Amino acid sequence: MKIILLKHDKKLGRKGDVKDVSDGHARNFLIPQKVAAPYSLKMEQKLQQDDIRQKKSKVDPKVLANKIKAITLTFEEKADENGTFFAGISKEKIAKALAAKGITVHPKKIVLDSPIKQATKTTVQINVDSGIKSEIKIITNTST
């Protein structure tokens, strides 16, 4: 049976590839799991149009890196008498603050070994895309 892959599959190939597999494998596994669909010219054209739409909507990583570099985030957190924050500045907080400024970054792309627990000025690295990195300035203050 001829199928077209709807998702990447380690054994079969990438999304949009046309493969010839056994009928049983296609009917019992690939199609019910929505990994593949029976091949048709209409389905292939639909996948190509989806790819074109995704490429148009994707932001250029270099432009995004420059936008991130221009931003300085300021956080005010409650701290104890030693100056240690009760709740540190985590990757998730940084990602939310960036989202509030209109830049969507997944927390996994932010390089931070441990949450920031002291009032300080620091830079944090963000992996924008493969090979493209940017840094963001973060200022943390204590509040009462």
N, C-alpha and C positions, 0 to 999 in steps of 0.2 A: 504494500500500500504506500502510496506517495503522500508524504505529510509536509507541512511547513511549520517550523518551530516558532512558537510564540514567546518562548523564554530561552535563555542560555541554558544548555545542558552539557555537563562535563563530557559525557560519552558521545553525544550526537553532534553537537556543534553550537553555533551562535544563533541568536534570534534572527529569523528571516531566512535561514538556510532551508533548502528543499532536500529532503532525504527520502530514501526508500527503505522502509522497515517492514517487519512481518505484520500481518493483519492483526494477530492476537496481541502483540505488544502495543500496537497503535490503539486498538479498541479497548483493551483492558487497562492500560496504564497511561499512555501519553495523552489521549484525548480527554478521559475523565479528570486527570490531574491538571488539565489546561496547560500542558507543556507544549502541545502541538495541536494542529487542526488539519483535517483532510485538505490536501492541496487543491486549490482552485486559482485561476488567474485573478479573480476578483479579490481573494484573500491576499495574494502577493502584492497587488496594487495598494490595498489598504495599509499593509505594513510599511510599504515604501513611503506613503503619504504621512504616516505617523512619525517615521524617522525624520522626514523633512521638517515637520512641525516642531519636533524636539530640538533639532539643530538650530532653528530660528529663535526659539525661546530661550536657549541656553546663553548665559552671560559669558562674555569673553573673560577667561581667568586672569589675564594681565590687567584688564580694566578693574576687575574686582580687587585684585591685589593692591592696586594704587589707591582705590577707595578706602580699603582697610587701613593702609599705612597712614592716611590722612586723619584718621579718627583717634581721639583720646577719650577713654572711658573713665569716669569718676564714680567710685563707690563709697558710700558711708555706711559703716557697720558698727553695731554696738560692741564694745570691748570691755574686758575686765580691767582691774587696776594695773596690770602688767602690760596692757596694750595689745593683748591677744584677742582676736575677734571670737565671739561666741560661735558664729557661723562663718566659715571661710568663704572666700570668693572662688567658686568652682567653675569648671568648664561650662556647665549648664547656665550659670548666671551670666557669664561672659557672652554666651550665644544669645541669651534673651535680650541682653543690653544691645547687642549688635542688631538683632531683629527689630528692636524699637527704633533704631536708626535707619532701618530699611535694607539691611544686609543680612541675608540668610546664610548661616554657616552651621554645619552640623557639629555638635560638641566633640565628636571624635576627631575632627580636623584641627582642634585646638591642642597645642602641645603645652601641657601643664602637668608637671610631675605630681604635685600635691596642691590642694587649695591654698590660696594666699591667706595667711592668718595674721599678718602684721600690717600696720599702716606704713605704706611705702609707695615709691614710684618704681614701676618695673615695665618691662616689655615682654610680651608673650608672642610666641611664634604661632602662625596659623598656616596649615598646609592647604592652600587654595585648590590646587590641582596637582597632578603628578609632575613633580619637578618645579612647581611654582609655589614659592613661599612668601609670606608677608609677615610683618610684625605690627602689633598694636600696642599703643602706650596705655598703661593702666595706672591710675592714681587711686590709692585707697586711703581713706581717712577714718578716724574714730568719731562716733557721735555719742552724745550723752542721752 
